[in-house]
Amino acid sequence: MNTQEQIRNAAQATFKNHLDFLSSGQIDKWVDLFDENGILEFPYGPADFPGLVKGKAELYEYMQNFPKHFSVSFENLHFHATESPNLVIAEFTSNGRAVSTDKPYNQRYISVVTTNDDGEILKYVDFWNPMVALEAINAPLSNFVNQ
């Protein structure tokens, strides 16, 4: 039987692996951190951006090109205390560049992640500023602003 501390440690280890796998471009390993029906949600995405991605196939399809677009390291990781050992609330930053433009991609994140007792991600809510990404890749911001 897993203790509360073991469950919390597994959840936080999964989160750290998530950052390591994304920054090193290991998208297959990143997808394997999710439950078969895991959800990735983006409450602040631009209008043409998916609000939710569900299941390993969709997760892979969505994230497979991340390493082609951004070269990043994740830093300043801080876990907030939670009542549930399956809930991870983390703040962190990215330090990186957009591959196509060589412009800085320095982002602040807050993530709210729910795992099962084995540490697999059931739901990942990603709070980030899409404007930082759009500026880094020189995307026309007018495409994402209601006129």
N, C-alpha and C positions, 0 to 999 in steps of 0.2 A: 504494500500500500504506500502510495506517495504521501509524504508529509507536506504541509503547507510550504515549508521552506524549499523542499525539493521541487515542487511545482513552480514556485516563484523563480528559482534558479534556472529551471528549464526554460521558462518563458523569457527571461532576460538573456539567456545564452542564445536562444533562437533569434532574438532581436539583434544581438551583436553579430551573429552569423549573417543575418540579412544585410547589415551594413558592409561586412567584409565581402560577401558574394557580389553585391552590386558594384562596389568600388573596384573589384578585380575582374568584373565582366563575366562571372560564372553564373549565367542566367539559369542554366539547368539546375544547379544546386540551389539557387535562390527559389525557384519554383517548388522544389522539393521541401522547402520549409513550410509550405502551406498544406492544410488539409485538402483532400480531394475536391471539396466544394468551397474552398477558402475564397474570401471576398477581399478585394482591394477597392477602397472607396476614396474619391477625391471631391470633398465638398466645395472646394474653391477653384476647381478647374474652369478654364475659359469655356465659352458657349459651345465650341466645336470639339470639346474634350470629353472623353467618356467619364461619366460620374461614378460608374461602378464596373468592375471587372470581376467575373466569377468563374471559378474552376481552373484547374491547372492548365488546360489547353489555352484558355483565354488569357491567363496570366502570362504564359510564355509568349503568346502572339503579341501581347501588349508590350512586354519588356525586352524582347529579344534584341531590339536595336538600341537600347539605352547605351551600351558601351561604344557604339558607333557615333553617338551624338555628344556624349559627355565623358570627360575624364575627371574623376573626382576622388577625393578622400573625405571620409566623414570624421568629424572631430567634435570635441566638447560634449560627449555623451553624458547625459544626466538622467537617471531614472527617478521618477517621483514615487513616493510611497502610495500604495493602494491597499484597500481592504481585501480585495480578491487577489489571490496569488496568480490567477490566470490573466490578470489585467496588467499590461505594461503601458505606462505613460512615460514617454521619453522626449527630451529636447536634445537637439544636436544641430550641428552646422555642417555644410559641405564647403570644401575648398577645392575649386577645380576650374576647368575651362571647357568651353564648347569646342568640339573637335573641328567643326567646319569653319569657325570664325576665329578661333583662338582667343575669344573674348572671355572674361572671367565669368564663372558660374559659382557664385558664393551665396548659398541659400541658408535660411534658418528654417528648421522643421520642428513641428510638434506631431508626434505619432501616438495614436491610441490603438493598442493592439490587444486582441483577445485570443488566447490560445486554449487548446485542450490540455489535459493533465500531462500529456507527453511532450508538450511544447510546440505542437503543430499550430500554425496560424489559422484561426477560424475567420477572423475579421481584422483588417488593417485599415484604419482611417488615417489618411495622410494629409496633414495640414501643412501646406507649403504655399509659397507665393509664385503663381505661374508667370507673373510679369518678369521675374528674374530670369526664368528659362527663355521666355520669348525674346527678351533683350539680348541674351547671350547668343542666340542663334539668328539674330537679325530678322525675326518674324515681324511682318507688318502688324503692329498693334491694332490698327484699324479693323483688321479681320476679326478681332475678338471683342470689340466694343460695340454695343448697340448704338445704332445711329438713328 
